[in-house]
Amino acid sequence: MMRRRQVLWASVLVALILATASAFAEGGFRRSVRLSNDVRTLKERNQRLTEDNARLRREVDALRSDPRALERAAREELGLVRPGEIVFSLEAP
């Protein structure tokens, strides 16, 4: 009975030592936590990029099919004006 108890306590001690070593080892628990955080960050970034791609696809489709969207883009991004229009450029103080 005493020998069995000693083996049990020795096993518990070895398990605690291994758990502690795993928690503080570079390839152990800390690495797992860091990689989990990296995965979460990359999933969030991927979601934002997916939303941006969808927005850009809608904009491209509008530019291809809607003349008003094409005119708006030409005016805003290229600064184009129609003949006879007067442009007032106001700058904030």
Order of alpha helices (4+ residues) and beta strands (2+ residues): alpha-alpha-alpha
